[in-house]
């Protein structure tokens, strides 16, 4: 892991990206304080986890879900997957309906 000031990263971003791939994350500082981390995701799943882990909307959703479960309002596994299948079928039907109503070109 490397620590670099923002001005240096701005001046040599491509070089820092290359270093990230081989040496790991770069902590970017402004006025001596960490303000960002430059890192290379391993794959698409890693990128998705990084994005969701920092998403305020996703974190709020998780917190609401955890609270519902604590209050006994959670779904059983079977009920959850039934709802997922039902929603997928509804979306598929809506998409098919949309294709039938669009004018032909």
C-alpha positions as CSV (number, residue, x, y, z in Angstrom):
1,X,0.0,0.0,0.0
2,X,1.2,3.4,-0.9
3,X,0.3,6.9,0.3
4,X,0.4,9.8,-2.2
5,X,-0.7,13.4,-2.2
6,X,-3.5,14.4,-4.6
7,X,-1.2,16.7,-6.6
8,X,1.2,13.8,-7.4
9,X,-1.7,11.5,-8.3
10,X,-3.2,14.1,-10.6
11,X,0.1,14.6,-12.3
12,X,0.8,10.9,-12.8
13,X,-2.6,9.1,-12.7
14,X,-1.7,6.5,-15.3
15,X,1.5,5.5,-13.4
16,X,-0.4,5.3,-10.1
17,X,-3.1,3.0,-11.8
18,X,-0.3,0.8,-13.0
19,X,1.2,0.7,-9.5
20,X,-2.2,-0.2,-8.1
21,X,-2.3,-3.3,-10.3
22,X,1.0,-4.6,-9.0
23,X,1.5,-3.1,-5.5
24,X,-2.1,-2.7,-4.2
25,X,-4.2,0.3,-3.1
26,X,-3.0,3.8,-3.1
27,X,-4.3,6.1,-0.3
28,X,-4.7,9.6,-1.7
29,X,-4.3,12.5,0.7
30,X,-5.2,16.2,0.6
31,X,-3.5,18.4,3.1
32,X,-2.1,15.3,4.9
33,X,-5.6,13.7,5.3
34,X,-6.8,10.6,3.5
35,X,-9.5,11.6,1.0
36,X,-9.7,8.6,-1.4
37,X,-8.4,5.2,-2.1
38,X,-7.3,4.1,-5.6
39,X,-7.6,0.4,-6.1
40,X,-8.1,-2.2,-8.8
41,X,-11.1,-4.5,-8.4
42,X,-10.4,-8.2,-8.8
43,X,-13.4,-8.8,-11.0
44,X,-17.0,-7.6,-11.6
45,X,-18.2,-9.2,-8.4
46,X,-15.6,-7.4,-6.4
47,X,-16.5,-4.1,-8.1
48,X,-20.2,-4.7,-7.2
49,X,-19.4,-5.4,-3.6
50,X,-17.2,-2.3,-3.4
51,X,-20.0,-0.1,-4.9
52,X,-22.8,-1.6,-2.8
53,X,-20.7,-1.4,0.4
54,X,-20.4,2.4,0.0
55,X,-23.9,3.1,-1.3
56,X,-26.0,5.0,1.3
57,X,-29.2,3.8,-0.4
58,X,-28.2,0.1,-0.2
59,X,-27.0,0.5,3.4
60,X,-30.4,2.1,4.3
61,X,-32.2,-0.8,2.6
62,X,-30.1,-3.3,4.6
63,X,-30.8,-1.5,7.8
64,X,-34.6,-1.5,7.2
65,X,-34.5,-5.2,6.3
66,X,-32.5,-6.0,9.5
67,X,-35.0,-4.1,11.5
68,X,-38.0,-5.8,9.9
69,X,-36.4,-9.2,10.7
70,X,-35.9,-8.2,14.3
71,X,-39.5,-7.2,14.5
72,X,-40.6,-10.6,13.2
73,X,-41.7,-9.2,9.8
74,X,-39.3,-11.2,7.7
75,X,-40.2,-13.8,5.0
76,X,-39.5,-17.5,5.1
77,X,-37.0,-18.7,2.5
78,X,-39.9,-20.3,0.5
79,X,-42.0,-17.1,0.6
80,X,-39.0,-15.0,-0.5
81,X,-38.3,-17.2,-3.5
82,X,-42.0,-17.4,-4.4
83,X,-42.1,-13.6,-4.4
84,X,-39.0,-13.4,-6.6
85,X,-40.5,-15.8,-9.1
86,X,-43.8,-14.0,-9.1
87,X,-42.1,-10.6,-9.7
88,X,-39.9,-12.1,-12.5
89,X,-43.1,-13.4,-14.2
90,X,-44.8,-10.1,-13.9
91,X,-41.8,-8.3,-15.4
92,X,-41.6,-10.8,-18.2
93,X,-45.3,-10.4,-19.0
94,X,-45.0,-6.6,-18.9
95,X,-42.0,-6.7,-21.2
96,X,-43.9,-9.0,-23.6
97,X,-46.9,-6.7,-23.5
98,X,-44.7,-3.7,-24.3
99,X,-43.2,-5.4,-27.3
100,X,-46.7,-6.2,-28.7
101,X,-47.8,-2.6,-28.4
102,X,-44.8,-0.8,-29.9
103,X,-45.3,0.2,-33.6
104,X,-43.3,-1.7,-36.1
105,X,-40.6,0.2,-38.0
